[in-house]
Amino acid sequence: MTMPTSDGELNQEIPDVYRRQIEWYDSHAIRYRHWYLGLEAALLILAAITAVVTTIHLWGSGEVHDWVAYLPVVTSVAVVILAGILNLFSFQEHWLNYRVTCEKLRREARFVTGARRRLHKCSGPAADIC
């Protein structure tokens, strides 16, 4: 057995149990990262819009449409709802936990693969040297 020269070759040697777990944790980490970053970006944008609309409404002169008076309330409610969703579903915590677990599994899989490679290398006529 030759030494792998790339991650792709090393991944070929990783046992299926590790590979399936790594893929599961990796896909879930990516999913929770996207949810967290998307909701966090929406939260920041809505908070900024709330501040701008409130300022325009307070300083505005002349005719203001009726719906503009309700816009700060609507955006504020949306900010509160998004903050609650982020807190309730813990997207950031899940993302970080899944990512850490995935990386630990990758490290363990490489260790197991290396140990098996060394064991295979040392079993045979050259076993005395190992």
Secondary structure, DSSP 8 states (H G I E B T S, - for coil): -----SHHHHHHHS-HHHHHHHHHHHHHHHHHHHHHHHHHHHHHHHHHHHHHHHHHHHH--S---HHHHHHHHHHHHHHHHHHHHHHHHTHHHHHHHHHHHHHHHHHHHHHHHHHHHHHHHTSSTTTTT-
